[in-house]
């Protein structure tokens, strides 16, 4: 492909050999690269599928978690993944860091680079913040986006893809329905982009009109406002977390009303295929977007998502280090 035709955000993420050097978004990344992430993650999953194997790939490397907004689950998963790669992990308490005392973000990053940081895991409330950081770090430092604003959450998307492939196989034969707060969901945007790249022919988003973005059709998914219609004959049903603050706005009348119309219950799930899997990025609001008996039921793969998430984040970190020239490809 002509380099000029490659989107700038894709060029930023890849080195000259097409290897991953930053992981900021799934949007427009080639199918082969996303498949490589999934295949690499598979090598880290133990045969009992309970705990990814520990390997020495990043021994001597320092991974810095920079979380500008709270997320215990994602931060902890990245920390576990880094330690399973034998890396050293540094968690920066942004609220107590020198940035709150007047030091700029770039001053902090440059100081961390001077201390030998090899990778920044960035979560930020502002869309585009990880891209900004990736554009300004030194060439030896990799940046992974752990969620930015409403924009992207690429590692969550890839652990979802790994889970779907593990249980359902060929993406080109699947119907996937994503239900809930599409408007504010970086998980939905990254997931849709990954599903499209991997060849999923039938991607659906299901939500009340107030929780659909104005450009919903341009996301590359079919739009439904009726839950039963949206999940009918689906192979995969993913419920999104409904943020509590939406309940007090004009976007929704109440938790009870949302649950009545869009909450995933056992009865409503019957519209999907009998062997459909149920997913959720977490944390779950039980009795709001999903019933407890569904979240804990036989069709739920929510806990498996968490386990697979460690392996996927291991894969992304290892591949980014390889793309930076730090880890021999044969190691």
C-alpha positions, 0 to 999 in steps of 0.5 A: 500500500502507498504509505501516503494512503495509510492513515496517520494514526496507523503509521504512528502505531507501526514501524517500517517493517509493519510491526506494532510499536504503539497500540493506540486504536484498532481503527484501520489496523490490518487484519493480519496484525490483529490476527497476530495479536490473537495468535500471540496471545494464544501462546500465553494461555496455559492448557488449563486456561486458568492462568497465562504462563509466565515468560521472560520476554520483558525481563529487565524492562520497566512498564509504567502505568499512567492512569489519569482516571481510575480503573482498578480492573484494567490497571491490575490486569496490565500489571499482572500481564507485565509481571507475567512477562517478567517486567518491572512495573511502576504505578504512578499515582497521578493525583499525588504526582508532581503534575498536580503541583504544576509540572507539565505532562511532558515534564513528567514523561521526560523524567520517567524516560530518564529513569529508564521507562520502556513503556507507558500504559496510558488511561486518560479521560481526554480522547487522543491523549495517548496519541499525543504522548506517543507522538512525543516520547523518544523512539525507544518508548512504546505507548499502549492506550488503556482507554481514552475518553469516548475514543478507543479501548483497543486492548479491551477490544482485542480480548473481546475478539480473543474470547469470541474466536475461542468460543465461536471460531470463524468471524466471517460466519458470525452475528455480533450484537452490542447492547447499551450505551453506544454513545459514550462507549470506547469499547463499542467503537474499538470492538466494531473496528476490530470486528470489521477488520476480522471479517464479521459480516453482521455487526449490530448495535442496540440502544435507545436513540438517546444513547446512539451517536449521531453518526451511528450508521457510519460506525459500520454496524446495523442500528436497532432500537428494539432489543429483541430485533437487535439480538435475534439469532445472534451468536454473540451478545455483548452488554455494555456498562451503563454509567450511573451518571447517565441515569440522572441526565435527560438521556434515560428516565430511570434504571428500571426503565432501561432494564425493562427495555434493554436489560439482558434477561434470560427471557430476552436472551431466547431471541439469540441463538441457543448457543449464543455467548454473553459478554460484558467488559465490566464492571457489571451493573447487575439488574441494570444492563444484565440480570444476575442469572444471565451474568452468572449463567451457562452462556456467560463468558465474562470471567473468561474475558478477564482471564484472556485479557491478561494473555492479550495484554501480554501479547500486545506488550511483547509485540510493541517491545519487539516493534521497538527493537527491544526483544528479539523476534525469536525469543 
